[in-house]
Amino acid sequence: MRVDQLAPAKGSTKKPKRVGRGIGGKGGKTAGRGTKGQYARNTVKRGFEGGQMPLKQRVPKLKGFNNPFRVEYYAVNLDVIEALGLAEVNPKVLVDKSAAHKNTLIKVLGRGKITKAVSVSAHAVSKTAEQAIIAAGGSVTILPMPHKGPRPAAKGNQFTNR
């Protein structure tokens, strides 16, 4: 479907005014197009935006794009949690021990082994990491996302998301 093919539902609009049918009454002579010029002569191509870069050329063409609503996690592996040697691990503890950055969403991944019971609180956990933690006698708690709604606020601007 193209922009020029968009139309309202059938029967939801009035019939258009018939213009250019002689000088008697409204809509004669120039038929509401003014006098002279590009728009009076019906030579504007579809999709033309008056010299502004058209929508079809503004959008990315190939090779994907950067989703402005992406959720980026800071990865923390099981071997890092094991090396900390703590009974309880949450984002605040990881930041204090320099195992993660401030104000990031934490995702626990399954690289390495865990030998003792650890209570892990994170924003996301991979299946292998969750299985390994539970097998070692620990527990996993999924923290709520800090953003409201189904997705976070858009990152970047019109130029960075290309």
C-alpha positions as CSV (number, residue, x, y, z in Angstrom):
1,M,0.0,0.0,0.0
2,R,1.2,3.5,-0.9
3,V,0.5,6.8,0.8
4,D,-1.7,7.9,-2.1
5,Q,-3.8,4.7,-1.8
6,L,-4.9,5.5,1.8
7,A,-8.7,6.2,2.0
8,P,-11.4,6.2,4.6
9,A,-13.8,3.4,5.0
10,K,-16.5,3.1,2.3
11,G,-19.6,5.2,3.1
12,S,-17.9,7.2,5.8
13,T,-17.4,10.3,3.6
14,K,-19.6,12.7,1.6
15,K,-19.2,12.8,-2.1
16,P,-16.6,15.4,-3.2
17,K,-17.6,18.8,-4.5
18,R,-17.6,18.8,-8.3
19,V,-15.4,21.8,-9.3
20,G,-14.4,23.1,-12.7
21,R,-17.9,22.7,-14.3
22,G,-18.3,26.2,-15.6
23,I,-18.6,29.7,-14.1
24,G,-22.2,29.3,-12.7
25,G,-21.9,29.0,-8.9
26,K,-19.0,28.0,-6.7
27,G,-16.0,26.1,-7.9
28,G,-15.8,27.4,-11.5
29,K,-12.9,28.8,-13.5
30,T,-9.8,28.0,-11.4
31,A,-11.7,25.4,-9.3
32,G,-10.3,26.4,-6.0
33,R,-6.6,26.0,-7.1
34,G,-5.7,29.7,-7.2
35,T,-4.0,31.2,-10.2
36,K,-1.1,29.6,-12.0
37,G,1.8,27.7,-10.5
38,Q,2.7,24.0,-9.9
39,Y,-0.3,23.2,-7.8
40,A,-2.8,24.8,-10.3
41,R,-1.4,22.7,-13.1
42,N,-1.6,19.3,-11.3
43,T,2.1,18.4,-11.8
44,V,3.0,17.4,-8.2
45,K,4.3,13.9,-8.0
46,R,3.0,11.5,-5.4
47,G,5.2,11.5,-2.3
48,F,6.6,15.0,-3.1
49,E,7.0,17.1,0.1
50,G,7.8,20.5,-1.4
51,G,11.6,19.9,-1.6
52,Q,11.9,18.4,1.9
53,M,13.5,14.9,1.9
54,P,10.5,12.6,1.2
55,L,9.6,10.0,3.8
56,K,10.5,7.1,1.5
57,Q,14.1,8.5,1.4
58,R,14.3,9.4,5.1
59,V,13.7,5.9,6.4
60,P,16.6,3.4,6.5
61,K,16.9,1.3,3.3
62,L,18.9,-1.8,4.2
63,K,20.9,-3.5,6.9
64,G,18.4,-2.8,9.7
65,F,18.4,0.0,12.2
66,N,19.0,0.7,15.9
67,N,15.7,0.1,17.8
68,P,15.2,3.2,19.9
69,F,13.1,1.2,22.3
70,R,15.7,-1.5,22.9
71,V,16.3,-2.9,26.4
72,E,20.1,-3.1,27.1
73,Y,21.2,-5.3,30.0
74,Y,24.6,-5.4,31.8
75,A,25.7,-9.1,31.6
76,V,26.9,-10.7,34.8
77,N,28.0,-14.3,34.6
78,L,27.9,-17.1,37.2
79,D,31.7,-17.1,37.6
80,V,31.6,-13.5,38.6
81,I,29.0,-14.2,41.2
82,E,31.0,-17.2,42.5
83,A,34.2,-15.0,42.7
84,L,32.3,-12.4,44.9
85,G,31.7,-15.1,47.5
86,L,28.4,-13.6,48.8
87,A,25.2,-15.2,50.0
88,E,23.0,-12.5,48.5
89,V,23.6,-10.8,45.1
90,N,21.5,-7.8,43.8
91,P,22.3,-4.8,41.6
92,K,23.4,-2.6,44.5
93,V,25.9,-5.2,45.7
94,L,27.2,-5.7,42.2
95,V,27.8,-1.9,41.8
96,D,29.5,-1.7,45.2
97,K,31.8,-4.6,44.3
98,S,32.5,-3.0,40.8
99,A,31.0,-6.0,39.0
100,A,28.4,-3.8,37.2
101,H,27.8,-0.2,36.3
102,K,25.4,2.1,38.1
103,N,21.9,2.6,36.7
104,T,22.0,-0.5,34.4
105,L,19.6,-3.4,34.1
106,I,21.3,-6.6,35.2
107,K,21.0,-9.9,33.4
108,V,22.6,-13.0,34.9
109,L,24.2,-15.4,32.3
110,G,25.3,-19.0,32.6
111,R,29.1,-18.9,31.9
112,G,31.0,-20.6,34.7
113,K,29.9,-22.8,37.6
114,I,28.4,-22.0,41.0
115,T,29.1,-24.2,43.9
116,K,27.2,-22.7,46.9
117,A,23.7,-21.4,47.5
118,V,23.3,-17.8,46.4
119,S,20.1,-15.7,46.5
120,V,20.2,-13.7,43.2
121,S,18.0,-10.7,42.4
122,A,18.3,-9.3,38.8
123,H,16.2,-7.8,36.1
124,A,16.6,-10.9,33.9
125,V,18.2,-14.3,34.1
126,S,19.0,-16.8,31.4
127,K,17.6,-20.3,31.6
128,T,21.0,-22.0,32.1
129,A,21.9,-19.5,34.9
130,E,18.6,-20.1,36.7
131,Q,19.0,-23.8,36.5
132,A,22.6,-23.7,37.8
133,I,21.6,-21.4,40.7
134,I,18.6,-23.5,41.8
135,A,20.7,-26.7,41.4
136,A,23.3,-25.2,43.8
137,G,20.5,-24.6,46.4
138,G,20.1,-20.9,45.7
139,S,17.1,-18.8,44.6
140,V,16.3,-16.4,41.8
141,T,14.2,-13.2,42.0
142,I,13.3,-11.2,39.0
143,L,13.2,-7.5,39.7
144,P,10.6,-5.2,38.1
145,M,11.7,-3.0,35.2
146,P,12.3,0.6,36.2
147,H,10.3,2.0,33.2
148,K,6.6,2.3,33.0
149,G,4.6,0.5,30.3
150,P,5.7,-2.3,28.0
151,R,8.8,-0.6,26.7
152,P,11.4,2.0,27.8
153,A,11.6,5.6,26.6
154,A,13.3,6.1,23.2
155,K,17.1,6.4,23.2
156,G,19.0,8.7,20.9
157,N,17.6,11.0,18.3
158,Q,16.6,11.0,14.7
159,F,20.2,10.7,13.6
160,T,21.5,8.1,16.0
161,N,18.7,5.6,15.3
162,R,19.7,5.1,11.6
